[in-house]
Amino acid sequence: MGPAGHEGRFGKVSLFKDIREYVGVPRVLSLRLSPDGSRLVSVVQALAPDGRSYGTSIWAVPVEPGGEAYRLTRSAKGETGAEFTADGDVLFVSRRPDPTAEDEPEDGAAALWLLPAAGGEARKVAGRPGGVTGVRSGGGTVVFGADVLDGDAATEGDRRRTRKEGGVSAILHEGYPVRFWDQDLGPGRTRLFAARLPGLAEPRDLTPDPGGALLEASFAVTPDGGEVVTTWRVALPAGRSRSELVAVSTSTGERRVLVAGDDTDFTGPVAVSPDGRHVAFVRESHGTEERAPEFSLLIAVLATGEVVARADDLIPAGLAWAADSSAVFAAGDHHGRRPIFRVRLQGEAERLTAGDDSYQELSASPDGRYLYALRSSLGRPPAPVRVTLDGGEVAELASPAPALEIPGTLTEVTAVADDGAEIRGWLALPAGASEHDPAPLLLWIHGGPIASWSDWMWRWNPWIMAEHGYAVLMPDPCMSTGYGQEMIQRGWGDWGPRTHADLMAITDACVARPDVDAGRTAVMGGSFGGYMANWVAGHTGRFKAVVTHASLWNLDQFAGTTDWSMYWQREFGEPGSERYHRLSPHNSLSEITSPMLVIHGDKDYRVPIGEALRLWWDLRRSSVESKFLYFPDENHWILKPGNIVAWYETVLAFLAQHVLGEEWKRPESLG
């Protein structure tokens, strides 16, 4: 499958016509800089030899322009979570077999491994019966998460074996939630363990009775290794919760609260300054039926929790402290881009990078000259770069993955909504689109709803559609990030009507272009975008086809069966309230005339499969022309290579039939 086996330097390649080639493109997932600034490592995802799954490996990336990236690890089980120790060794998590173990289990849990900076083979340094889930280090201390059964951690291995041998899969829940995205929670819970280098012998259980406090925790270790700063979820009555920021001693396990507040979540990413005096994190207020959540980047004194700096309306995708601890760098959405901002202590946020690019995975050099990051945009996949802090100049570094040549152009578009607000977005135009050969339009609605079209998407890639002749409109309507709090507030509690008006305004502007065919249009979206695709289908017949993926259909049903019901209840109120009825797409079933393609994965716990099953039955009983693409083994996203091919081929075949007027042709991938 194409370039999946290539190593070293790549030229530009175009792989959007053959989706089987596209799924084989290696993908750069992370970037970390060694403490001395001499080495970069990256986790890279690539197609497995059997072509049926993806694997991951760790690559070295030169810190200077030029040179070549090269592979450091290669195991059948793959490696994730690469982090440097203070001495420059690389820690990573892997399910690879341990050659030194006498009784290696066939279904070995993920363990912690160390790759020495001086060279040599990686060795296993820590493990737990339920597996290791993440790692951070500071000074000579390493902290890792692990899934552990309640009770004595020393007897966990025996208790897990007893469950397995007894054929017990049951989980007894006494709290909420019970599922999260695509995983069943329990019977184990995440705990944090700490150990000292070099051997990491006898890790200390820092959180012996955490309950669900460390669900999806973000944590960082102080430079001296004395504390781990982590998010900590607090359960509240009636299924509610809030998240605070705590510091836990790595020697005693003593926990102190740094920042907490009613109706507020303090979340990650979490980053501690090099001098150990400050910590940066995110504050998110709980939304209500009247008020949308508000986001801020905060900097607090580590010793007291006193907040000394903040940047409102900034939702960071990555954080990195300046070497002298005078400022924190944050990448956050801004008008369809994700530039890097510098937030100084006692100061305002200032934009560091220019242009249309988006950044993530930030690391600052110890000499204070550079910031290393992954740079991407809607027009190019993530690749490592070096940003000069004095001036913001960006230099490309050797990448473990190819640069892709997009089959068209990316254009910024704007429109004015009925309430006077400016709506902007991106338009991916296929090569050759012109007044004499206008392209059919595909309106692609993003998920979230608090999100933005600002970055490369492997799962939802517009260039596959552009390669097949479609102009793809990717708008940022109300509730999109990067436009200030008022943009989010505009659609809060008014999902369908307000978002629909925004989408139609910018669609009207695009179909007025001479290079777009106003008579051949379709709409598609996933998650919240799927909700809106359903809403659009019931409120206009202008689109010749509707593709709805992982979508919300019956809002009251969804809000009570999703994995995070408490969140949606804040906005929509108690189950059965007027808002659920007014904003539920299923109430407009009788108005749907456009053919619909319904897509859903059975393992989707954020938008449970019941939404698709109800939608499919409603379409069937109403005789709406429709198809249902069902994935028994996928979740909210379609992740397996073969299923990705089936997804794109089915969507393209459906659009070809209804938008291009071609005869329906069943995709070969479906057999």
C-alpha positions, 0 to 999 in steps of 0.5 A, a space after each residue: 500500500 504505497 509509501 508505508 514502508 518508506 524511510 528517510 527523506 520523502 518527496 511530495 506525493 499525491 495519493 488522493 485518487 486511490 484511497 488504498 494508497 491514502 490509508 498507507 501514508 505514514 502519519 506523524 503523531 508527536 514531537 518531543 525535544 530532549 532536555 539538552 536540546 540536541 535530539 527530537 523524537 516523534 511517534 509515527 503511525 504507519 500501516 502494519 505489514 498485513 495492511 489491516 491495522 496501524 502500528 506505531 514506532 519512534 523516530 529521531 528527527 534532526 534539530 537543524 534543517 537538513 539531514 534525515 529522520 530515522 527509525 529508533 524502534 520497530 515492534 509488532 505491538 507498536 510504541 506510544 507516549 515517547 518522553 525524555 528523561 532528564 538524562 536524555 533516555 527515551 521512555 515509551 509505552 509498548 505491548 512488545 514482549 519482554 525477552 527477559 521474562 520467563 513467562 510472558 503472557 500472550 495478551 501482555 499488557 502495555 508496559 513502560 520501556 526505556 531506550 538508552 541515550 547512549 545506544 543499545 536495546 530498549 528494556 522494560 522498566 515498569 509494568 502493571 497487570 492492567 497496563 501502563 497508560 501514560 508517562 511523564 518525568 522530572 528530575 530523577 522521578 518518573 510518574 506513570 498511569 496504570 489501570 488498577 483494580 480497586 483494593 490492594 494493588 499487590 494482589 491485582 494480578 491474581 484477582 485479574 486471573 481469577 476473573 479471566 479464568 472464571 469467565 467474568 466480564 461483569 462490571 458493578 458500577 456505583 457511580 457515573 460515568 460507565 463508558 467514555 468515547 469508545 471504552 467501557 470503564 472498569 473494573 479497573 481505575 487509573 492510578 498514578 505511580 512514581 519511581 526513581 531512575 535509573 532502575 524504577 524499582 518498586 514504584 510507589 502507588 501515589 493514589 491508592 483510592 482515587 475512584 474515578 478522579 483520574 479519568 482522562 487525567 492530564 499530568 506533569 512532573 515538577 523539574 525536581 521530581 518532587 510533585 506531580 501536578 494533575 487534573 482531579 475529577 471530583 464526583 458530585 451529587 446527581 451524576 455531576 462532577 467538576 475537575 480541579 488541579 492538585 499536586 501530589 507528593 511523589 515521595 509521600 502521596 500527600 495531595 494538596 488542591 491547587 485550584 478548584 471552583 464550583 461549576 468549573 473544570 480545571 483541565 489539561 494540558 498541564 505544564 510546569 515551568 522549568 524553575 518549578 514556580 508556576 504551572 499553566 493549565 486550562 479553565 472551563 466554566 460549566 455551561 448553563 441553559 443561558 450561558 455557554 462555557 468560557 475558556 481561559 489559559 491560566 498560569 498559577 503559582 505552584 506553591 499557593 495556587 494563586 493565578 497570576 496570568 490568564 489569556 481568555 478565549 484561548 483553548 490550547 492544543 499544546 503548551 511549552 514553557 520558555 527556558 527562562 520561565 518568563 512565559 508559556 507558549 500556547 497553540 490555540 484556534 484563531 480564525 481558522 488557523 492555530 497559531 502559537 501565542 506567547 503568554 508572559 507572566 503578568 502580561 497579555 497573550 501575543 501572537 508569535 507565528 504568522 500565516 495560515 498554519 496550525 501548530 501543536 506538540 510544542 517544545 522550547 529549546 533550553 538556550 531560549 532561541 527556538 520552539 519546536 512543533 508540528 506544523 500543519 494546515 487544511 492543506 498539509 499534514 503535520 510535520 516537524 518545524 523549528 520556530 525562531 522565538 525572535 521574529 517567528 521565522 519557521 524552518 522545516 525539519 526532516 520529517 518521518 512522513 511524506 509531504 502530500 501534494 494536494 489536488 487543488 487550491 485552498 481559498 478563504 471564504 466569508 459571508 454575512 449571516 442574517 444577524 450581521 455576524 461574519 461567517 468564514 470558512 475554507 473552500 477546497 477547490 479541485 484542480 481545473 474548477 472554473 466558470 466553464 467547468 464549475 465543480 459540484 459543492 459539498 458542504 462539510 459541517 464540523 463536529 464539536 460543536 465547540 470546534 473549528 476547521 483549522 487543521 489537517 484531518 486524516 479521518 475527514 479529508 477534503 482532498 479525497 473529495 476534491 480529487 474526485 471533482 468536488 468543491 468542499 466548503 468547510 465553514 465555521 458557523 456559530 459555536 466555532 472556536 477562535 472567534 471569541 466568546 460571543 461566537 460560541 454564545 450565538 448558538 448556545 441552546 439554539 443549535 439547529 436554527 442559528 447554525 442552519 442560518 449561518 451555514 446557508 449564508 456561507 453556502 449561498 455565497 459559495 454557490 454564487 461563485 462562477 467556479 461552483 455549480 449551484 445545481 449540484 450540491 450535497 451536505 455531510 457532517 459527523 457528530 455535531 456535524 451529523 446532527 446539523 446534516 439531519 437538521 438541514 435535511 429536515 429544513 431545506 430540500 436544496 441539497 441533492 444528497 445528505 451524508 450523516 455520520 455518528 449523528 444525533 437524531 432524537 435529542 432527548 434519547 441521545 442526552 440520556 444514553 451518551 457517555 457524558 450526559 451531565 454535560 448536555 443537561 447543563 445546556 438543554 435542561 432536565 430530560 423532556 424539557 422544551 429545548 430537547 423537543 424544539 432542537 431535535 432533528 427527528 421532529 422534522 422527519 416528515 419534511 425530509 426529501 433528500 436521499 440520505 446516507 446514514 453511517 455509524 459505528 456500534 462501539 460509539 459511546 459518545 453518540 450511541 448506535 441507538 441514534 442511527 438505528 432510530 434514524 434508519 427506521 424512521 427513514 425506512 418507515 417514511 420511504 425516504 431514499 436512504 442507505 445505512 453503512 454500519 460498522 460493528 467494530 468501529 467507534 465514533 471514528 472509523 479507524 481501521 484501514 479497510 473500513 476507512 476505504 469502505 467509508 470513502 468509497 461508499 460516500 463517493 458512490 452515494 454522492 456520484 449517484 445523487 449529485 453527479 447523476 451516475 448509476 449506483 455502483 456498490 463499492 468493491 470494498 463491501 464485497 
